[in-house]
């Protein structure tokens, strides 16, 4: 298998590191040379390839500040309070060989229908639990994003088998909120994996710190997968299907909690009866058809990040 590090091309990298402007924040770009690339679901299956699209964007400074500035919320709290009953985050150990790396994860929903808790699965343990609503600012952003991209999101759902299981409100509504601090997780220690089914369509938002997403992707269905690196800084967003390709994350060393890495993973919020139905109904060929459909929709989509004004307007209509 060929293995090579592929950074963003010069134009895309320059755009990603340029100052945040409202014009830039309104548009996504495809950082790879091909609108469609190919991933694999498991190292055990070296031959089967799944079509994948990858789009990347960046928040404006105003929107980034709006999402992370809740004075009494989890994004401003001290590390010692994260595991309290108020926030219910859990300390996770994905890298036992690096005891100085501290990782916390919590779970929210971004449904536009309710601000109450919803019974859902824990993505790490598979256990049922009551998932609280995300803070209003974040729920409003997710809902405004769905409205700004209603055309291609509706096509993903309504023109595929997904309409049997979910609706547009379920897109990006299952949130995993991650904090990383302490020692670096270097390339040689990264944990390669594929995400679960709810990452058939996935949006990742970086609110703080710097991390690098590494992905094994091929530019042609018959080529070997190559290793590509996508730097994620404050305000970075990407949308893809990490269910369909192997990936891992390198985390930089962070000395101070105030500089911690904050990432939010937004996935399908599958209703509980749907999960078993999907697993029972779908084999490799059907999943390949579904990922091909999603990749086609995403690769041709004009993905737009809503403005701060649009997000604030949505926030007024959401229940607490």
N, C-alpha and C positions, 0 to 999 in steps of 0.2 A: 504494500500500500504506500503510495506517495504521501509525503507529509511536508508541508511548507507553510511558513507564516506569511499571511497576506494582509498587509495593513490597508486602511482606506486609501483610495487614490488621492492624489495631491489636492484636487479641487474639493473633494468631500471632506478631507481632513482639515483643510483651511477653513471651510464653512463651519465645521464642528467646533473649532477653536476660536472663531471670530466672536465679537461681542454680540450679545443677544439683542435682536431687534424685532419689532413686531412683524416686519415683513418676513424675516427668516422663520419666525415661530409659526407662521401660518402654513408652511409647506413642509412636506416630507421629501426625502430623496432616497434613491436606491444606491447604497454604498458599494455594491458589487457590480462588476462589469456586465452581468446578465440579469434581466428582470426575473428569470426563473432559475433556481439552482436546485440541487438534489442532495437530500440527506438520507440517512439510514436510521432505523429505529433501534437496532441492537447490533453490537459487535458480533453476536452469534449468527446474524444473517448478513453476510458480507455483500451479497449480490443484489438484494432488493433495494431499490431507490424510491424515495418519496419526493414529489415536487414540493418546493418551498419558495416562498417570496420573502424578502426582507426589506423593510422600509424603516428609515431612521429620521428623526426630527429633533427639535430642541425647543424648550419652553422659553418664553420671554422672561426677563428678570422679574417683571411685575407678577406674572402668573406663578413663577417659582416661589416668590416671596409669599404670595397669597396662600399657596398650598401648605407651606411649612411654618406659618407664623402664629398658629394658635397658641396663645400665651399659657393656657392651662392644659394643653393637649400633649399627646405622647411625643410629638416632634420637638418639644421644648423641655421634656422632663429629664431628671437626673437618672443615671444608669441604675442607681440603687432602688428606684421606685418602679422600674419597668415590670417587675414580676408581682407587683401589688394587685389587690383585687380590682383596683380602679382600671388598670390597663391589661392585666392578664397575659402579658407576654411570657414566653418560655425561653430559657437558655438552651441552645442547641449545640451539639458537638458533632460537626461534620469532619473535623480534622483533629482527631485525638493526638496526632503526632506534633501538633502545634498548640500546646496548652495556653500559650499567651494570646491566642486569637479568640476574641469574645464575639459570640453571635447570638442574637435574640430574634425571635420571630413571633408575630401576632397575626390574627386573622379577622377580617372585617368583610362586610358585603356592601355593595354600591347599588342596591336596588332602588329604583325611583318610586317604588310602590309603598315602601314603609321605612320608618326610622327605627322600628322595633327589631328584636333579635329574630333570626331565622335559623331553624334547625338545618344543619348542614354537616358535611364530612370534614374532619381535620385532614388537610392534605399530607401531613407527615405520618400520622398514625392510622388513618382510615376510620377512626372512631367518630360516632355522631356527637355533636355538641351544639350549643346555642351560639351562633355567630352574630356578634353585634354589628350594628350599622357603622360605617366609616364616618369620620367627622364630616360635617356639612360641606366644608370646602372641597374635600376630596370627592365626596359623592356628587357634588355639583359639577366638578370637572369631568368625571366619567360620564355623567348624563349629558352634559354639553358636548362632549366628544362624540357620543353616539348620535346626537341630533345633527351635528356638523357633518357627520359621515354616514348619514342614514341611507343614502343610495347604495353604496357598495356593501354596507353591513347587511341591509335587507336582502341583497342579492346572494350573499354568503348563506343566509338562513333559508330564504324562501325558494331558492332554486337548487336546493340539495335536500338530502334526507334529514338534515338538522331541523327542518320545520316540524318534524314529528315529535321532537324532543324539547326544543327550547324556542324562545322568541327573542326579539332584538334586545329586550330589557335584560336578558341574561348574559349578553356579551360584555366581557370585561368586568362583571359584577362580583366575582370571587377574588378577594384581595388577600395577598400575603405580604405583610410589611416586615422588612428585614433591616436589622442594624448590625453593623460590623465595626469592630474597634480592636486595637492592639496589634499583635504581630502580623506581618505579611503572610498571605497564603501565596507562595510562589508557583510558577508554572508546573514544576515537578510534583507539587502536592495537590494540584487541582483535582476535584472529584468529577470525572466525566459521567454524564447521565443523559437520559431523555426524560422530559417531563411527562406527566400523566395525560389522560385524554382531554382534560379540561384546558389543556394548552394547545389544542388544535388551532385556536386563534388566540393570541397572547399579546398583551401590551405590557412593557416594562418601563417604569418611570424612575429616574434617579433624582432624588431630592438633595443629596449631599455626598461629598467625598468622591473618590475616583476608584473605579474598578474596570476590569477588562473582560469582556465576554469573548471566549474562544469557541469557535464552532467548526465542526467537521462537515464540509460541504463540497460538492463537486459541481463544476460548471456545465457538465454534460452527463447524461444518464449513465453512460458507459465508462466514464472516467473514475479514477480513484478519488476518494474524498481527500480534500486538502484542509489544512488548519488555517482558519481566518481569525483575525483579531479585531474586535470592535471596541474602541475605548468609550467608556461611559462616565461622563462627568456630571456635575450638578445641572439639572434641566434636560439631560439626554432622555430621549424616548425611542424605543424601537418596537415594531410590530412584526410578528412572524408566527411560526408554528413550531416551537421547540419540542413538541411531541414527536416531530418527524425528523429531527436531527440531533446528533450527539453534541453536547456543549458542556462547558465548564467555565468557572469564573476565577480570575486572579484578583486578589484583594491587596491593595497597598497597605503598608504599615501606617497605622494611625495612632499617634501618641496620646492625644487628648480626646475625651468624649465629645467635646464641642465640635470636633472635626470629623466625627464618625461618618461612615458610609451608610446612606439611607436609600434603600431600593424598595419599590412597590411592584409586585407582580400581579397583573390583572388578567384573570382567566374566565372561562365560562362558569357561570353559577348553575350547575346542573341540578335540577330537582332530584330528590332522593330516589324515586322510582325509576328515573331515567338511566342512572348509572349502570345498573345491572342489565337493563334492556339493551343499551348500546354494546356492552361487553358481550352479551349473548348473541346479538344480531350481526356483529361485524367481524369479518375475517380480514386477512391481509389485503386481498384484492379490493374489498369494499373500502377499507381505510385508505388505500392508494387512490381510489377514485375520489374520495372525499378531500384528501389533502391536495389533489390536483385541482379540484374546484376552488378550494380556498386560496391556493396559490395564484390561480388565474385571476380571481377577483381582486386580490390584494396587489398583485403586480401591475394591474392596469388602473388601480384606484388613484384618484386625486385626494390623498389623505390630508386632512386639514386639522390643525390644532385650534380650538375655539379661542376667542379673545378673552381677556380678563373681564370685559363688560358682559359678554355672553355667559360666562361662568357665574358671575355675581347675580345675574338675572335669574338663572336656574336655581341658585341657592335660595332665593326668596320663596320659591314654590315648594321646596322640599320639607317634609315633616321631620321634626327632631326625633 
